[in-house]
Amino acid sequence: MDKNICITGLLNKYSTHIAEILAKSLDVFFADLIKLVEFDIINIKDTIEICGLDYYQNLLYKKLKELSTYDGIIAYVNYYLLNYENFRELFSDKFVTIFLLVDEEFYNQKLTEESKTDLEIKLERNMYDIRNKIYANKCDIVVDCRGLDDTAVLEKIKTSLIEYYRKTK
């Protein structure tokens, strides 16, 4: 791999799952950025409440920057980090970013499995189309996972990576 790989998508658990099995299939290290920071600080909610969101995002950035110094990493990061300029710069320099596009029915079904309140779920459902467009445009590769099982998604990611590297060389 010329660059490390960053997997993101609107569904945290699904995106993490795909990133983990991709890492295993390519025999590389998997890292979940949120869990790595959570391990360091123990309680994310308390940290944000006491120190503020900027402090927490700075911790995420430092951890991602640390990860970027290693070769052969597939990292899962939450899609909202693509909104921040310093993260986008780091992604473009050190990572190939892949956005996992899922269909709305699958999204709605899986959304209820995430740790969200009813109001958060309703808001997330209302933002589905807009967020797909925004984050798909911020990533190097968009993998359309609609109607595919995990094996087919992995093959599509690998094929997309090969095409990406052919175009960028």
C-alpha positions as a LaTeX table, in Angstrom:
\begin{tabular}{lrrr}
\hline
Residue & $x$ (\AA) & $y$ (\AA) & $z$ (\AA) \\
\hline
Met1 & 0.00 & 0.00 & 0.00 \\
Asp2 & 1.34 & 3.43 & $-0.94$ \\
Lys3 & $-0.85$ & 5.09 & 1.68 \\
Asn4 & $-2.72$ & 3.83 & 4.67 \\
Ile5 & $-6.45$ & 3.32 & 4.22 \\
Cys6 & $-9.17$ & 5.16 & 6.06 \\
Ile7 & $-12.68$ & 3.69 & 6.00 \\
Thr8 & $-15.68$ & 5.84 & 6.88 \\
Gly9 & $-19.42$ & 5.79 & 6.41 \\
Leu10 & $-22.65$ & 6.94 & 7.96 \\
Leu11 & $-22.99$ & 3.74 & 10.00 \\
Asn12 & $-20.26$ & 3.46 & 12.63 \\
Lys13 & $-20.66$ & $-0.22$ & 13.49 \\
Tyr14 & $-20.97$ & $-1.31$ & 9.86 \\
Ser15 & $-18.00$ & 0.78 & 8.72 \\
Thr16 & $-15.89$ & $-0.52$ & 11.61 \\
His17 & $-16.88$ & $-4.10$ & 10.78 \\
Ile18 & $-15.93$ & $-3.70$ & 7.11 \\
Ala19 & $-12.62$ & $-2.01$ & 8.04 \\
Glu20 & $-11.79$ & $-4.85$ & 10.44 \\
Ile21 & $-12.46$ & $-7.64$ & 7.97 \\
Leu22 & $-10.65$ & $-5.75$ & 5.20 \\
Ala23 & $-7.59$ & $-5.41$ & 7.44 \\
Lys24 & $-7.74$ & $-9.11$ & 8.24 \\
Ser25 & $-8.08$ & $-10.07$ & 4.57 \\
Leu26 & $-5.08$ & $-7.90$ & 3.63 \\
Asp27 & $-3.10$ & $-9.00$ & 6.71 \\
Val28 & $-2.57$ & $-5.44$ & 7.96 \\
Phe29 & $-3.19$ & $-3.67$ & 11.26 \\
Phe30 & $-6.69$ & $-2.34$ & 12.04 \\
Ala31 & $-7.19$ & 0.77 & 14.16 \\
Asp32 & $-10.42$ & 2.35 & 15.37 \\
Leu33 & $-9.47$ & 5.97 & 16.04 \\
Ile34 & $-12.30$ & 6.61 & 18.51 \\
Lys35 & $-11.50$ & 3.47 & 20.54 \\
Leu36 & $-7.79$ & 4.31 & 20.62 \\
Val37 & $-8.51$ & 7.74 & 22.06 \\
Glu38 & $-11.14$ & 6.32 & 24.39 \\
Phe39 & $-8.52$ & 3.88 & 25.70 \\
Asp40 & $-6.19$ & 6.80 & 26.45 \\
Ile41 & $-8.74$ & 9.01 & 28.20 \\
Ile42 & $-11.15$ & 6.42 & 29.65 \\
Asn43 & $-14.36$ & 8.48 & 29.33 \\
Ile44 & $-15.03$ & 10.53 & 26.20 \\
Lys45 & $-18.22$ & 12.19 & 27.46 \\
Asp46 & $-16.56$ & 13.43 & 30.66 \\
Thr47 & $-13.54$ & 14.66 & 28.72 \\
Ile48 & $-15.72$ & 16.64 & 26.33 \\
Glu49 & $-17.83$ & 18.01 & 29.18 \\
Ile50 & $-14.81$ & 19.09 & 31.22 \\
Cys51 & $-12.30$ & 20.07 & 28.53 \\
Gly52 & $-14.50$ & 20.86 & 25.56 \\
Leu53 & $-14.99$ & 19.45 & 22.08 \\
Asp54 & $-11.94$ & 21.23 & 20.67 \\
Tyr55 & $-9.71$ & 19.45 & 23.18 \\
Tyr56 & $-11.23$ & 16.08 & 22.25 \\
Gln57 & $-10.84$ & 16.73 & 18.53 \\
Asn58 & $-7.22$ & 17.70 & 19.14 \\
Leu59 & $-6.71$ & 14.32 & 20.84 \\
Leu60 & $-8.27$ & 12.59 & 17.81 \\
Tyr61 & $-6.01$ & 14.53 & 15.45 \\
Lys62 & $-2.88$ & 13.68 & 17.43 \\
Lys63 & $-3.81$ & 10.00 & 17.47 \\
Leu64 & $-4.54$ & 9.97 & 13.73 \\
Lys65 & $-1.25$ & 11.75 & 13.06 \\
Glu66 & 0.52 & 9.12 & 15.16 \\
Leu67 & $-1.22$ & 6.34 & 13.21 \\
Ser68 & $-0.16$ & 7.94 & 9.94 \\
Thr69 & 3.49 & 7.34 & 10.78 \\
Tyr70 & 2.98 & 3.60 & 10.45 \\
Asp71 & 2.70 & 1.65 & 7.22 \\
Gly72 & $-0.01$ & $-0.88$ & 6.47 \\
Ile73 & $-2.87$ & 0.45 & 8.56 \\
Ile74 & $-6.56$ & 0.39 & 7.88 \\
Ala75 & $-8.25$ & 2.88 & 10.17 \\
Tyr76 & $-11.89$ & 3.50 & 10.87 \\
Val77 & $-12.74$ & 7.15 & 11.51 \\
Asn78 & $-16.08$ & 8.78 & 12.06 \\
Tyr79 & $-17.27$ & 10.61 & 8.95 \\
Tyr80 & $-17.72$ & 13.96 & 10.71 \\
Leu81 & $-13.94$ & 14.35 & 11.04 \\
Leu82 & $-13.84$ & 15.00 & 7.29 \\
Asn83 & $-15.36$ & 18.41 & 8.04 \\
Tyr84 & $-12.20$ & 19.71 & 9.68 \\
Glu85 & $-9.45$ & 21.19 & 7.54 \\
Asn86 & $-6.55$ & 19.78 & 9.57 \\
Phe87 & $-8.01$ & 16.27 & 9.34 \\
Arg88 & $-8.63$ & 16.60 & 5.59 \\
Glu89 & $-5.02$ & 17.67 & 5.05 \\
Leu90 & $-3.74$ & 14.71 & 7.03 \\
Phe91 & $-6.09$ & 12.35 & 5.19 \\
Ser92 & $-5.01$ & 13.60 & 1.78 \\
Asp93 & $-1.31$ & 13.32 & 2.65 \\
Lys94 & $-1.27$ & 9.97 & 4.44 \\
Phe95 & $-4.49$ & 8.05 & 3.74 \\
Val96 & $-6.71$ & 6.89 & 0.94 \\
Thr97 & $-10.19$ & 7.65 & 2.22 \\
Ile98 & $-13.01$ & 5.27 & 1.36 \\
Phe99 & $-16.66$ & 6.12 & 1.94 \\
Leu100 & $-19.06$ & 3.18 & 2.29 \\
Leu101 & $-22.38$ & 4.05 & 0.68 \\
Val102 & $-25.30$ & 1.98 & 1.95 \\
Asp103 & $-28.92$ & 2.02 & 0.84 \\
Glu104 & $-31.46$ & 3.92 & 2.89 \\
Glu105 & $-33.42$ & 0.86 & 4.03 \\
Phe106 & $-30.26$ & $-0.85$ & 5.31 \\
Tyr107 & $-29.19$ & 2.45 & 6.89 \\
Asn108 & $-32.49$ & 2.86 & 8.73 \\
Gln109 & $-32.40$ & $-0.75$ & 9.93 \\
Lys110 & $-28.81$ & $-0.54$ & 11.20 \\
Leu111 & $-29.26$ & 2.93 & 12.69 \\
Thr112 & $-31.46$ & 1.48 & 15.41 \\
Glu113 & $-28.54$ & $-0.79$ & 16.44 \\
Glu114 & $-26.29$ & 2.21 & 17.10 \\
Ser115 & $-26.17$ & 3.84 & 20.53 \\
Lys116 & $-28.44$ & 6.76 & 19.72 \\
Thr117 & $-31.55$ & 8.34 & 21.20 \\
Asp118 & $-34.84$ & 8.32 & 19.31 \\
Leu119 & $-34.36$ & 12.00 & 18.46 \\
Glu120 & $-30.83$ & 11.36 & 17.14 \\
Ile121 & $-32.12$ & 8.50 & 14.99 \\
Lys122 & $-34.86$ & 10.71 & 13.55 \\
Leu123 & $-32.37$ & 13.48 & 12.76 \\
Glu124 & $-29.91$ & 11.00 & 11.23 \\
Arg125 & $-32.63$ & 9.58 & 8.98 \\
Asn126 & $-33.59$ & 13.07 & 7.81 \\
Met127 & $-29.95$ & 13.85 & 6.93 \\
Tyr128 & $-29.24$ & 10.60 & 5.04 \\
Asp129 & $-29.25$ & 11.98 & 1.47 \\
Ile130 & $-27.43$ & 15.19 & 2.30 \\
Arg131 & $-24.70$ & 13.46 & 4.30 \\
Asn132 & $-24.13$ & 10.85 & 1.60 \\
Lys133 & $-23.53$ & 13.59 & $-0.96$ \\
Ile134 & $-21.29$ & 15.65 & 1.32 \\
Tyr135 & $-19.05$ & 12.85 & 2.53 \\
Ala136 & $-18.90$ & 10.98 & $-0.75$ \\
Asn137 & $-17.42$ & 14.15 & $-2.25$ \\
Lys138 & $-14.82$ & 14.42 & 0.50 \\
Cys139 & $-13.40$ & 10.91 & 0.03 \\
Asp140 & $-11.01$ & 9.52 & $-2.55$ \\
Ile141 & $-13.13$ & 6.44 & $-3.22$ \\
Val142 & $-16.85$ & 5.77 & $-2.83$ \\
Val143 & $-17.79$ & 2.11 & $-2.57$ \\
Asp144 & $-21.44$ & 1.43 & $-3.30$ \\
Cys145 & $-22.34$ & $-1.32$ & $-0.83$ \\
Arg146 & $-26.05$ & $-1.35$ & $-1.64$ \\
Gly147 & $-27.35$ & $-4.89$ & $-1.81$ \\
Leu148 & $-23.93$ & $-6.49$ & $-1.31$ \\
Asp149 & $-22.82$ & $-8.96$ & 1.32 \\
Asp150 & $-19.52$ & $-8.45$ & 3.18 \\
Thr151 & $-17.49$ & $-10.57$ & 0.76 \\
Ala152 & $-18.73$ & $-8.60$ & $-2.25$ \\
Val153 & $-18.05$ & $-5.31$ & $-0.44$ \\
Leu154 & $-14.46$ & $-6.40$ & 0.27 \\
Glu155 & $-13.90$ & $-7.33$ & $-3.36$ \\
Lys156 & $-15.36$ & $-4.02$ & $-4.48$ \\
Ile157 & $-13.06$ & $-2.12$ & $-2.10$ \\
Lys158 & $-10.01$ & $-4.02$ & $-3.35$ \\
Thr159 & $-10.96$ & $-3.41$ & $-6.98$ \\
Ser160 & $-11.57$ & 0.28 & $-6.25$ \\
Leu161 & $-8.16$ & 0.57 & $-4.58$ \\
Ile162 & $-6.43$ & $-0.99$ & $-7.58$ \\
Glu163 & $-8.22$ & 1.45 & $-9.90$ \\
Tyr164 & $-7.38$ & 4.37 & $-7.61$ \\
Tyr165 & $-3.67$ & 3.52 & $-7.58$ \\
Arg166 & $-3.63$ & 3.07 & $-11.37$ \\
Lys167 & $-5.14$ & 6.52 & $-11.86$ \\
Thr168 & $-2.88$ & 8.27 & $-9.37$ \\
Lys169 & 0.43 & 6.84 & $-10.62$ \\
\hline
\end{tabular}
